[in-house]
């Protein structure tokens, strides 16, 4: 998904001298011992199955619950030693990780790149760089990216870039979907599409027109490229969706209106971070973590978090919480599903 909102939350001065390391519990958090702890701002979080990944600017570590964290080698624009680059997006698949990075040395432009590979091996760049600048003509260059993860698969598509004062990467008649994780290949599709969700077997994508805008049309394909009947979603929600989850209950999209489910019903409004797992939507509003079931029922408070705007991600182990997204110290915590289920009626 395009990452403009996440870049706005990352501040280069807070990113200096960061080291993400395993650590003992922090007193007073109410979250128990952290899985990972950083001496700088938390910039990205992902979870899948028994794995969790956290970024503190350019330092990324991946942890399998019950094991030891592994620090990934710096790549791409995160080779820069100045405090002006960061990993701002993470996605996990089966033995795969995808990083999105930004280099932001001044208010006059940003450069982005995307890297994928095994957490235990080398990462390779996916496509070229993209971004914007106010000192060159044209000011906007390269293709933006949309990324979705689920079911052990990470899917990546190139989409129009409108980050600067112009547009780039428009007018495509076909799309190459890069698949990493449980499947590793590139799948061509007719038409211009941006991926929103996957469950490892199917892909849900938003259709783009000849320019920078989405048409409001939703498409669904098997990972072999066979087109299927797409879920019915209001065009306005397709146009504003930034990510999605393809679940047994149906398709859920993170949109301008909030979390939208089947029949375009708004399940949750007003949140800074949201995730879906095990039939539940878990989200953060201010300092409060809340939960509700996808099939319906009451919306309940889980706990009060240490700071505002903590991020959440769902795995088989429960919910990972990245604390420190707006401060100079960060930590990743685990909230077991049993803790969350205590507040939900059967």
BADRENMI-582038 format. One record per residue: residue number from 1; z, y, x of N, C-alpha, C in turn. Coordinates in steps of 0.001 Angstrom, whole numbers, plus 500000, padded with zeros to 6 digits. Atoms other than C-alpha are relative to their C-alpha. Layout:
! BADRENMI-582038
 num     nZ     nY     nX    caZ    caY    caX     cZ     cY     cX
 NUM      Z      Y      X      Z      Y      X      Z      Y      X
...
END
This chain:
! BADRENMI-582038
 num     nZ     nY     nX    caZ    caY    caX     cZ     cY     cX
   1 500000 498816 500833 500000 500000 500000 500000 501239 500871
   2 499948 498772 499214 499405 503528 501242 501437 500469 500168
   3 498616 499776 499608 502536 504769 502990 500398 501468 500105
   4 499674 498577 499866 502617 508557 502506 501459 500272 499676
   5 498626 499732 500393 506007 508457 500741 500968 499564 501085
   6 499091 500507 498992 507629 506369 503461 499985 500886 501246
   7 500085 499102 498848 506363 508705 506220 500870 501219 499770
   8 499216 498810 500293 508052 511611 504467 501490 499749 500227
   9 498600 500330 499824 511400 509784 504748 500349 499769 501460
  10 499743 500215 498581 510997 509107 508475 499933 501318 500738
  11 499978 498768 499224 511982 511953 510791 499991 499657 501470
  12 500134 500334 498592 510875 511806 514419 501252 500304 500818
  13 498815 499753 499184 514007 513482 515867 501069 498925 499846
  14 498988 501030 500207 516228 510805 514302 499611 498682 500625
  15 500503 501276 499513 514075 508097 515880 500198 499803 501488
  16 499869 500091 498556 515045 508740 519507 501027 498941 500378
  17 499036 500913 499396 516725 505996 521560 500439 498890 499095
  18 499625 501007 500978 516630 503238 518934 499989 498617 500624
  19 500009 501403 499603 517604 499630 519634 500562 499203 498851
  20 499564 500825 501117 517807 497116 516774 500567 498708 500564
  21 499339 501148 499393 520303 494379 517722 500875 499332 498962
  22 499022 500679 500831 522428 491735 516045 501372 500570 500293
  23 498718 499345 499765 525909 493130 515514 501049 499477 499044
  24 498896 500365 500875 529308 492589 513972 500018 500912 498792
  25 499952 499234 501233 530204 493914 510535 500512 501411 500201
  26 499554 498610 499960 530660 497632 509955 501095 500186 498967
  27 498860 499833 500898 533985 498557 508447 499672 500963 498882
  28 500089 499062 501103 534037 500147 505026 498691 499985 499229
  29 501256 499992 500727 530533 499263 503848 500103 499257 498684
  30 499921 500815 501190 531610 496712 501254 498890 498990 499896
  31 501141 500895 500010 528532 494678 502159 500202 498766 500869
  32 499790 501106 499086 530070 492244 504641 499333 500260 501337
  33 500591 499809 498672 528783 491699 508185 498492 500210 499905
  34 501455 499820 500021 525258 493013 508839 499288 498888 500743
  35 500863 500921 499273 522465 490667 509861 499445 500658 501257
  36 500581 499210 498918 520998 493396 512080 500609 501394 499946
  37 499460 498652 499954 522241 496761 513212 499221 500825 501006
  38 500766 499141 499122 520394 499712 514760 500728 501288 500309
  39 499392 498733 499611 521429 502832 516601 499142 501188 499602
  40 500859 498924 500483 518689 504854 514906 499631 499777 498551
  41 500402 500004 501404 517010 505421 511551 499271 498715 499635
  42 500719 501152 500529 515920 502406 509526 498705 500447 499351
  43 501309 499529 500453 512194 502670 508775 499212 498989 499183
  44 500748 500978 500792 511019 499397 507175 500819 498726 499848
  45 499276 501223 500324 512301 496177 505617 499057 499039 499285
  46 500744 501027 500733 510750 492893 504449 500842 498739 499960
  47 499339 501297 500116 512048 489535 503261 499052 499037 499301
  48 500803 501045 500641 510376 486257 502303 500621 498661 500351
  49 499364 501271 499729 511891 482813 501906 501342 500216 500666
  50 498743 499876 499267 514708 482490 504436 499919 501020 501124
  51 500179 499043 498921 513369 485245 506699 500192 501434 499529
  52 499884 498569 500241 514146 488952 506912 499549 500718 501259
  53 500468 499188 498878 512551 491604 509127 500442 501430 499764
  54 499580 498612 500087 513880 495071 509856 499437 500809 501143
  55 500520 499091 498975 512480 498042 511743 500924 501191 500135
  56 499302 498769 499677 514378 500837 513425 499075 500757 500933
  57 501172 499378 499387 511520 503145 514416 499082 498909 500536
  58 500973 500967 499475 509422 500981 516809 500596 498629 500290
  59 499368 501287 499739 511956 498162 517252 499998 499150 498732
  60 500077 500915 501137 511250 495221 514922 500632 498672 500405
  61 499430 501325 499779 513347 492073 514707 499842 499177 498733
  62 500139 500962 501098 512820 488986 512556 501117 498973 500134
  63 498873 500926 499996 515704 486735 511581 499811 498955 498916
  64 499876 501062 500989 515791 483358 509863 501478 499825 499711
  65 498592 500076 500367 519048 483127 507935 500634 498774 500650
  66 499324 501060 499268 521452 481077 510021 499579 499901 501453
  67 500491 500044 498634 519484 481680 513233 500269 501292 500743
  68 499838 498823 499162 519209 484318 515924 498787 500920 499828
  69 501128 499074 500170 517083 487467 515666 499056 499955 501193
  70 501030 499928 498965 513846 487745 517604 499399 501400 499982
  71 500577 498673 499894 512660 491125 518843 498520 499893 500327
  72 501445 500016 499782 508921 491707 518631 499605 501015 501052
  73 500520 499098 498986 506965 493296 521438 499359 501211 499335
  74 500641 498793 500502 505876 496889 520863 498484 499898 500164
  75 501464 500002 499962 502168 497215 520056 499494 501300 499396
  76 500640 498884 500675 499731 499890 518931 500575 501342 500377
  77 499484 498662 499728 500891 503477 518604 501478 499961 500348
  78 498599 500135 499623 504450 502185 519053 500170 499692 501484
  79 499876 500009 498547 503655 501846 522762 500501 501345 500506
  80 499576 498670 499596 504426 505562 522835 501523 500024 500158
  81 498564 499938 499741 507862 506239 524358 500645 501261 499433
  82 499445 498811 500644 508261 509679 522796 500476 499636 498598
  83 499428 500341 501295 510240 509774 519583 499139 500444 498846
  84 500899 499528 501050 507196 510378 517412 499172 498879 499392
  85 500703 501120 500605 506093 506885 516366 501018 499062 499369
  86 499088 500906 500699 507572 504252 514063 499211 498950 499242
  87 500498 501005 500934 506929 501060 512130 500496 500398 498619
  88 499617 499489 501323 506893 502258 508513 499697 499020 498879
  89 500254 501021 501001 505784 499076 506733 500089 498622 500615
  90 499895 501388 499558 506617 495372 507100 499717 499072 498833
  91 500257 501049 500977 505337 492306 505243 500108 498657 500702
  92 499826 501330 499438 506185 488638 505822 499221 498968 499201
  93 500647 501157 500595 504105 485529 505154 500478 498745 500705
  94 499632 501253 499333 504307 481903 506269 499643 500101 501475
  95 500188 499840 498557 504780 482226 510046 499110 501192 500311
  96 500833 498813 499791 503207 485690 509826 500795 501254 499693
  97 499420 498691 500255 504275 489304 509997 498904 501042 500145
  98 500934 498880 499943 502307 492497 509365 500821 501276 500159
  99 499348 498720 499747 503367 495898 510727 499026 501137 499721
 100 500737 498744 500071 502107 499312 509687 500774 501050 500778
 101 499376 499043 499100 502784 502067 512211 499407 501383 499792
 102 500476 498625 500040 502492 505835 512377 500351 500683 501315
 103 499766 499090 498877 502167 508239 515283 499900 501407 499444
 104 499941 498675 500614 503230 511727 514209 500575 500998 500998
 105 499470 499148 498939 503556 513956 517284 500177 501465 499610
 106 499904 498598 500399 503236 517228 515360 499727 500106 498507
 107 500319 499819 501425 502884 518696 511858 498503 500081 499718
 108 501437 499763 500160 499132 518868 512438 499180 498729 499819
 109 500757 501215 500235 498219 515230 511880 500838 498754 500197
 110 499364 501307 499856 499212 511556 511659 498921 498964 500278
 111 500879 501133 499721 497589 508413 513067 500718 498717 499615
 112 499429 501256 500475 498167 504983 511524 499226 498825 500589
 113 500690 501250 499694 497408 501428 512592 500755 498840 499371
 114 499456 501183 500660 498050 497902 511288 499856 498814 500948
 115 499973 501141 499087 499001 494780 513262 500521 498779 499271
 116 499609 501243 500652 499355 491138 512205 500045 498867 501019
 117 499911 501166 499129 500313 487844 513814 501254 499214 499707
 118 498806 500820 500141 503120 485356 514283 501204 500707 500605
 119 498800 499423 499396 506690 486552 514852 500343 499366 501346
 120 499726 500686 498738 506765 484063 517750 498837 500105 500985
 121 501153 499863 499130 503442 485078 519254 499521 501436 500072
 122 500572 498663 499850 501124 487999 519847 499503 500529 498661
 123 500570 499339 501159 500097 490516 517191 498638 500567 500381
 124 501316 499423 499773 496493 491690 516835 499749 501101 498978
 125 500271 498877 500881 495182 494890 515318 499038 499577 498898
 126 500849 500282 501157 493645 494632 511855 499222 501274 499682
 127 500816 498812 500228 490745 497096 511610 500329 501091 500998
 128 499786 498874 499102 490757 500500 513261 501104 500918 499526
 129 499010 499000 500370 493068 503475 513172 499482 500881 498877
 130 500381 499027 501024 493092 505977 510316 501042 501112 499974
 131 499050 498911 500082 494737 509280 509565 499360 501319 499648
 132 500495 498649 500303 494224 513039 509374 500446 500942 501121
 133 499660 498964 499045 494316 516113 511572 499442 501323 499486
 134 500526 498697 500412 493857 519845 511020 499268 500695 501145
 135 500664 499393 498845 492188 520383 514397 498611 499437 500264
 136 501319 500597 499805 489030 518265 514059 499189 500085 498712
 137 500904 500077 501142 486029 518078 511776 499216 498690 500113
 138 499208 499854 501231 486098 516043 509627 501486 499770 500267
 139 498558 500115 499766 489892 516241 509267 500585 498633 499645
 140 499522 501304 500444 490237 512781 507672 499106 498920 500587
 141 500801 501027 499323 489124 509611 509471 500575 498608 499728
 142 499603 501386 500162 489208 505842 509032 500335 499631 498570
 143 499651 500542 501315 490121 503644 506072 501506 499796 499897
 144 498612 500294 500316 493589 503629 504571 500117 498497 499708
 145 499790 501418 500282 495139 500207 503845 500905 499824 498786
 146 499055 500496 500985 496749 498458 500907 500353 498578 500405
 147 499493 501290 499543 498902 495410 501684 500913 499435 498920
 148 499133 500673 500962 500589 492854 499414 500442 498670 500592
 149 499469 501265 499493 502783 489847 500192 500645 499228 498868
 150 499368 500867 500980 503951 486869 498166 499539 498578 500174
 151 500378 501400 499926 503970 483075 498129 499594 499550 501390
 152 500330 500360 498627 503782 482899 501925 498745 500639 500529
 153 501273 499389 499627 500626 485027 502039 500146 501516 500077
 154 500140 498541 499939 499934 488604 503147 498513 500313 499892
 155 501390 499612 500232 496698 490192 501883 499835 501479 500329
 156 500248 498642 499510 495169 493351 503373 498609 500435 499582
 157 501305 499436 500328 492349 495565 502106 499895 501424 500537
 158 500295 498617 499647 490741 498766 503360 499635 500764 498737
 159 500241 499190 501196 490659 501562 500784 499699 501430 500440
 160 500297 498606 499653 489546 505220 500658 501218 500736 500546
 161 498963 499231 499328 491551 507641 502780 499904 501456 499551
 162 499965 498593 500414 492537 510997 501265 501221 500716 500569
 163 498780 499456 499417 495410 511837 503615 499831 501435 500481
 164 500217 498648 499502 493805 515028 504971 499385 500905 498955
 165 500649 499056 500907 491811 517875 503464 498605 499552 499603
 166 501279 500566 500423 488803 515614 502952 500237 498529 499686
 167 499873 501432 500268 488115 511955 502152 499151 499233 501000
 168 500743 500883 499112 486912 509057 504262 500035 498594 499428
 169 500043 501416 500378 485962 505410 503739 499770 499826 498497
 170 500311 500116 501425 484396 505752 500275 498642 499334 499815
 171 501326 500488 500360 481427 504230 498489 499695 498575 500387
 172 500249 501385 499609 481888 500556 499412 499507 499178 498809
 173 500497 500910 501039 479957 497947 497423 500631 498622 500105
 174 499306 501273 499839 482064 495042 498739 501306 500232 500735
 175 498680 499915 499379 485576 494363 500000 500261 498739 500807
 176 499551 501129 499187 486814 492134 502813 501517 499934 499926
 177 498560 500183 500110 490300 490822 502012 500460 499145 501181
 178 499454 500726 498855 492123 489825 505203 501259 499267 499540
 179 498881 500834 500419 494521 486924 504500 500688 499429 501232
 180 499226 500564 498899 497307 485952 506916 501245 499350 499428
 181 498811 500697 500457 500188 483525 506544 499667 498575 499634
 182 500315 501351 500458 499733 480382 504463 498502 499728 500055
 183 501461 500067 499823 495972 481098 504676 499635 501055 501038
 184 500430 499047 498980 494255 482758 507636 498480 500067 500016
 185 501443 499803 500031 490753 484026 506935 499704 501335 499324
 186 500450 498804 500703 488745 486927 505535 499180 499570 498802
 187 500671 500372 501236 487603 486616 501913 499209 501189 499454
 188 500790 498888 500551 484690 488798 500732 500037 500014 498474
 189 500070 499814 501442 484645 490210 497198 498953 501064 499702
 190 500930 498963 500448 481937 492132 495381 500785 501159 499400
 191 499348 498817 500523 482943 495700 494584 501046 500538 500955
 192 498971 499340 499199 485497 498094 496052 501358 499775 499348
 193 498716 500377 500555 489065 496832 495578 501124 500315 500991
 194 498781 499867 499196 492607 497520 496825 501043 499036 499477
 195 499100 501060 500440 495126 494667 496742 501358 500570 499592
 196 498705 499579 500522 498315 495151 494713 501050 498893 500040
 197 499018 501079 500092 499936 491712 494461 499342 498666 500315
 198 500442 501376 499808 499644 488050 495417 501188 499070 499811
 199 498975 501044 500061 501579 484868 494696 499665 498856 500950
 200 500413 501008 499041 499931 482972 497551 498782 499217 499578
 201 501164 500712 500531 497234 481485 495306 499013 500933 499313
 202 500841 499035 500699 495904 484478 493434 500244 501400 500540
 203 499937 498613 499565 495213 488120 494221 499770 500908 498801
 204 500204 498965 501013 495563 491109 491899 499619 501278 500726
 205 500529 498839 499298 493536 494162 492911 499624 501108 499024
 206 500441 498835 500764 492782 497673 491662 498584 500363 500426
 207 501397 499661 499722 489101 498681 491391 499875 501479 500387
 208 500301 498634 499589 487843 501794 493183 498582 500357 499584
 209 501332 499511 500310 484900 503934 492159 499250 500375 501259
 210 500794 499599 498840 482336 505533 494441 500716 501026 500860
 211 499240 499009 499246 484841 508197 495499 501346 499457 500416
 212 498688 500376 499509 488511 508163 496434 500894 499428 498908
 213 499113 500334 501102 489914 507404 492974 499793 498575 499497
 214 500075 501289 500689 490714 504118 491242 499441 500198 498599
 215 500611 499918 501319 488863 503387 488030 500993 499702 498886
 216 499073 500476 501022 491908 501955 486231 499766 498550 499637
 217 500295 501407 500261 490319 498497 486156 500811 499115 500937
 218 499252 500980 499225 492396 495529 487325 499162 498733 500127
 219 500705 501259 499784 490881 492383 488833 500939 498947 500542
 220 499214 501106 499451 492340 488956 489593 499042 498924 500499
 221 500858 500979 499350 490812 486382 491953 500859 498896 500606
 222 499434 501022 499131 491686 483018 493445 499776 500438 501439
 223 500173 499600 498609 492027 483242 497204 498670 499511 500571
 224 501354 500381 499569 488610 481548 497445 498939 500939 499437
 225 500927 498995 500502 487048 484553 495670 499545 499813 498576
 226 500384 500225 501396 486656 483094 492171 500716 500992 499099
 227 499390 499004 500870 487200 485819 489595 500632 499340 498788
 228 499231 500532 501110 489800 485078 486918 500245 501106 498982
 229 499659 499002 501012 490944 486801 483754 501210 500797 500458
 230 498933 499135 499485 493054 489761 484805 501026 500298 498918
 231 498995 499555 500972 496340 490707 483140 499588 501338 499382
 232 500297 498743 500688 496082 493539 480629 501059 501033 500393
 233 499109 498928 499548 497582 496711 482137 499332 501328 499680
 234 500542 498674 500304 497142 500337 481049 499328 500585 501232
 235 500779 499443 498889 494530 502100 483182 500808 501007 500803
 236 499200 498994 499298 496953 504921 484012 500993 499350 500956
 237 499060 500698 499125 499411 502406 485490 499280 499368 501186
 238 500790 500551 498890 496714 500707 487568 499678 501100 501006
 239 500376 498896 499116 495716 504094 488965 501156 500473 500875
 240 498862 499474 499235 499249 504942 490137 500838 498912 500664
 241 499198 501088 499443 500520 501502 491205 499942 499997 501523
 242 499930 500061 498538 501682 501255 494831 500242 498593 500510
 243 499791 501389 499615 502724 497590 494919 500236 499196 498736
 244 499809 500833 501168 503123 494615 492622 500552 498637 500353
 245 499473 501350 499870 504593 491178 492067 499353 499133 498920
 246 500615 500946 500926 502692 488278 490466 500965 498839 499842
 247 498898 500940 500219 505460 486152 488967 499653 499032 498870
 248 500209 500887 501151 505692 483217 486520 500176 500695 498656
 249 499797 499243 501238 506819 485787 483935 498803 500897 499709
 250 501148 499119 500155 503725 487921 484516 499887 500944 501181
 251 500230 499016 498956 502482 490820 486632 500910 501203 499781
 252 499161 498810 500031 504872 493662 487464 499498 500962 501063
 253 500538 498983 499101 503682 496921 489059 500986 501142 500166
 254 499221 498814 499669 505543 499726 490793 499092 501204 499820
 255 500912 498938 500401 503943 502787 489164 500724 501336 499876
 256 499431 498670 500215 504476 506484 488508 500999 499987 498843
 257 499084 500070 501133 506168 505547 485210 501251 499185 500296
 258 498911 500900 499672 508459 503032 486912 499472 498591 500166
 259 500418 501396 499918 508395 499231 487018 499406 499589 498663
 260 500725 500331 501221 505775 498207 484478 499719 498501 499982
 261 500212 501425 500151 505602 494633 483187 498906 499680 499011
 262 501002 500411 500983 503462 492643 480736 499978 500924 498786
 263 500223 499107 501140 502022 494651 477830 500326 501446 500348
 264 499751 498639 499515 502548 497799 479961 501378 500518 499607
 265 498629 499606 500341 506248 497794 479099 500724 500468 501260
 266 499225 499495 498869 508419 499924 481402 501356 499301 500016
 267 498761 500763 499882 511253 497716 482614 501104 500826 500646
 268 499024 499187 499269 512981 500154 485003 499373 501364 500287
 269 500423 498652 499632 512710 503923 485493 500897 500529 501121
 270 499233 499236 499016 513854 506149 488377 500715 499104 501008
 271 499387 500755 498904 514530 504270 491590 499354 500459 501298
 272 500548 499694 498685 514060 504863 495306 499443 498770 500678
 273 500505 501262 499455 513458 501191 496144 500185 498928 498946
 274 499916 501077 500986 512779 498103 494046 499374 498749 500572
 275 500546 501283 499574 512122 494417 494642 500162 498997 498876
 276 499949 501053 501018 511574 491286 492564 500148 498654 500694
 277 499825 501352 499483 512788 487753 493252 500821 499163 499050
 278 499217 500943 500808 514077 484679 491427 500154 500467 498555
 279 499968 499579 501397 513213 486197 488029 500811 501244 499724
 280 499186 498806 500176 515165 489403 488615 499339 501195 500680
 281 500377 498748 499349 514355 493014 489422 501277 500646 500509
 282 498850 499359 499371 516815 494586 491855 499526 501339 500537
 283 500477 498682 499601 516609 498307 492506 501162 500900 500391
 284 499021 499029 499519 518404 501292 494029 499738 501325 499308
 285 500055 498665 500604 519128 504528 492178 501167 500800 500568
 286 498938 499284 499313 521031 507026 494268 500697 499080 500991
 287 499245 500940 499164 523790 504956 495886 500280 498686 499292
 288 499655 501159 500812 523866 502294 493179 498900 498948 500025
 289 500921 501125 500161 522215 498862 493317 500193 499415 498610
 290 499963 500522 501346 521321 497537 489872 499052 498815 499885
 291 500821 501191 500198 519720 494356 488501 499758 499763 498523
 292 500261 500496 501339 518063 493056 485364 499018 498850 500089
 293 500923 501137 500015 516164 489906 484447 498625 500448 499509
 294 501364 499645 500389 512399 490089 484111 499720 499636 498547
 295 500244 500425 501373 512516 488281 480766 500730 500859 498977
 296 499275 499133 500915 514814 490923 479310 501499 499813 500118
 297 498550 500057 499937 518503 491505 478770 500556 501272 500583
 298 499344 498764 499568 521025 494047 479973 499678 500352 501445
 299 500146 499469 498649 520682 496212 483061 501410 500246 500526
 300 498628 499954 499529 523794 495893 485209 500119 500560 501424
 301 499673 499535 498658 525351 497578 488236 500479 498825 500838
 302 499550 501032 499064 525735 495243 491229 501092 500545 500902
 303 499021 499412 499089 527545 497520 493688 499599 501407 500372
 304 500259 498684 499439 527824 500962 495214 499679 499829 501474
 305 500454 500113 498628 525943 501273 498502 500546 501146 500847
 306 499404 498966 499140 527091 503286 501538 499278 501340 499955
 307 500779 498771 499966 524253 505850 501369 498946 499979 498908
 308 501110 499932 500939 521466 507042 499108 498750 499430 500649
 309 501341 500404 499584 517943 505629 499340 499977 498790 500917
 310 500108 501270 499299 518812 502263 500880 498813 499220 499444
 311 501131 500813 500433 515875 499845 500736 500449 498573 499723
 312 499674 501381 500354 515937 496356 499191 498745 499143 500072
 313 501085 500981 499960 513784 493227 499647 500584 498652 499633
 314 499502 501270 500526 514102 489794 498005 499495 498825 500816
 315 500347 501268 499378 514163 486401 499715 500696 498864 499272
 316 499323 501129 500629 515354 482899 498822 501506 500068 500219
 317 498584 499863 499650 518707 483825 500406 500713 501042 499166
 318 499417 498901 500742 519253 486803 498123 499245 501289 500262
 319 500590 498682 499794 518631 490511 498633 500395 500526 501376
 320 499743 499285 498752 518284 492208 502022 500079 501485 499684
 321 499791 498567 500205 519542 495796 502109 499892 500695 501345
 322 500120 499170 498804 518405 498290 504743 500749 501300 499747
 323 499198 498788 500085 521071 500964 505090 499686 500882 501207
 324 500261 499090 498900 520410 504061 507173 498589 500533 500026
 325 501369 499494 500042 516941 505121 506002 499955 501523 500059
 326 499952 498536 499956 518075 508759 505876 501069 500485 500970
 327 498974 499623 499033 520567 508756 508751 499594 499525 501388
 328 500317 500309 498609 520730 508144 512499 500514 498642 500427
 329 499588 501368 499709 522197 504634 512296 499554 499121 498851
 330 500504 500878 501053 520933 501617 510377 500550 498598 500158
 331 499571 501394 499992 521887 498084 509443 499330 499277 498848
 332 500562 500851 501038 520415 495216 507425 501081 499013 499561
 333 498974 500855 500572 522774 493336 505108 499375 498966 499063
 334 500424 501044 500955 522490 490227 502936 500946 499978 498814
 335 499245 500166 501241 523603 490085 499300 499549 498689 499361
 336 500428 501289 500575 523553 486432 498076 499689 500119 498512
 337 500330 499993 501421 522029 485688 494698 501231 499755 499135
 338 498805 500276 500815 525381 484353 493505 500808 501271 499749
 339 499304 498724 500195 526884 487822 494026 499309 500820 498922
 340 500757 499233 500988 524121 489425 491984 500129 499375 498616
 341 499935 500674 501300 524306 486803 489241 501362 500122 499327
 342 498678 499838 500633 528002 487452 488687 500015 501117 498957
 343 500001 498871 500939 527118 490660 486842 499033 499774 498848
 344 500984 500272 501051 524358 489108 484689 500500 498920 499060
 345 499606 501053 500942 525226 487200 481518 498987 498873 499982
 346 500877 501173 500069 523800 483706 481197 499183 500028 498716
END
